[in-house]
Amino acid sequence: MEDITPLEEAILNAHEFAAGLASMAIVHDMVQRSEESSKAVRDRELPREIRAQALKDGRECNQALNLVASARALVGISA
């Protein structure tokens, strides 16, 4: 395998950094959706169908967040 030049390494680092920022934005959005879903589930004034959908959405977000946490743990990153 060839050695990479400093410029190529800098480009790879910039791409990795951008990908990391994008993934953190997605995680942040999932956390917000999960919190909003939790509030909707507890709001007794909302129709049952909306609360049921909020429960489903919250569970999906939590499963995705657990998957992200497990993947990060595998590579040695923890909170």
N, C-alpha and C positions, 0 to 999 in steps of 0.2 A: 504494500500500500504506500502511496506517495505521502510525503510530508506536506502539510498544508501551510500556506504562506500566512504571515501575520494578518494580511487583509482578509483572507478567506476565514481565518479564525474569528476575526472581529465581526464579519458578516454572520457567521454561525451563531456567535454570542448574541448579536442583536436580534436574530430571529428567535432564539431561545427565550430572550427577555420578553419580546413581544408576545410570544405564545404563552408565557407565564402570566403576563398581564391579562391577556384575553381569558385564560382559564380562571383567574381570580375574579374577573368581572362576572363570569358565568356562575361561579360559586356564590358570589354576593347576591346575584339575582335569585338563585335558588333559595338562599336563606331568607330573603325578603318574601318570596312567594310562600314559603313554608310558614313564616310568621303571620302573613295575611290570611292564609288558609286556616290557621289555628284560631285566629280571632273570629273568622266567619263561622267556624264550627260551633263556637261557644255563643254566638249571637242568636238567641232564641226568637228574635223578631223576624229573622230571615225565613223564607219558606224551606221546608224540609229538603226539597230537591237541590236547592242551592247549597245548603249545609252538607248534604251528602256528597255533592261534587267537590266542595272545598275539602272535605275529609279525604277523598280520593286524591286530589291534587297535592295535599300536604303529605300524604303517604308516599306518593311518587317522588316528590322533592327529597324527602328524608331518605328514601332508598338510594337516590342518585348521590346525595351527600355522603351516605355511608360508603358507597362504592368509591367515591373520590378519596375519602379518608383511608380506606383500605389500600388503595393503589399507592397513595403517598407513603403509608406505613411500610409497604413493601420496599420502597426505595430509600427508606430511612428518614423520611420527613414526618414530623409529628407536631401537634400543637402544644 
